[in-house]
Amino acid sequence: MASFVLVPGAGGMAWYWHRVAPLIRAAGHESIAVDLPGDDTQAGLAAYADIVVRGIAERSRVILVAQSLGGFTAPLVCARAPVRMVVFVNAMIPKPDETAGQWWGATSAIEAREQAATRRGYATEFDLGTYFLHDVSQDVLRAGPQRPREEAEIVFGEPCR
């Protein structure tokens, strides 16, 4: 049996993993979806890593799964816990000392998103439904929280060391 520790992206809601976690358990593995305080203006990357490390607890050789902004928490966890493998799911993968705010410019992600929108004829202004939830069924969205947690700005200004 493997232990999968699931790190969410911006907003930090463990709920994001609610459809994946049962599949992991059905395959005979342990699933630990971590809830991060994404909307806490004082909780940065170190606090996120602390929470994930506490979730790992005494487990060894866990499989750390990091989605989107969770890619900035993953390296900090790997430095402190016995991680067997890291799986990135559409993750922001930082260079050493890069901030999540710098990542956007370094990868040209915003320009690419806007160019794709222009080519395909939809709004270039960011919209959560268009850019992140476009392929999520309404039934799934209705089953979740009324509003996703906003991510506090602190995380976007902290370098990933």
Stockholm file with secondary structure:
# STOCKHOLM 1.0

chainA/1-161         MASFVLVPGAGGMAWYWHRVAPLIRAAGHESIAVDLPGDDTQAGLAAYADIVVRGIAERSRVILVAQSLGGFTAPLVCARAPVRMVVFVNAMIPKPDETAGQWWGATSAIEAREQAATRRGYATEFDLGTYFLHDVSQDVLRAGPQRPREEAEIVFGEPCR
#=GR chainA/1-161 SS CCEEEEECCTTCCGGGGTTTHHHHHHTTCEEEECCCCTTCTTCCHHHHHHHHHHHHTTCCSEEEEEETTHHHHHHHHHTTSCEEEEEEESCCCCCTTCBHHHHHHHHTHHHHHHHHHHHHTSCSSCCHHHHTSTTSCHHHHHHSCSSCCCCCTHHHHSBCC
#=GC SS_cons         CCEEEEECCTTCCGGGGTTTHHHHHHTTCEEEECCCCTTCTTCCHHHHHHHHHHHHTTCCSEEEEEETTHHHHHHHHHTTSCEEEEEEESCCCCCTTCBHHHHHHHHTHHHHHHHHHHHHTSCSSCCHHHHTSTTSCHHHHHHSCSSCCCCCTHHHHSBCC
//
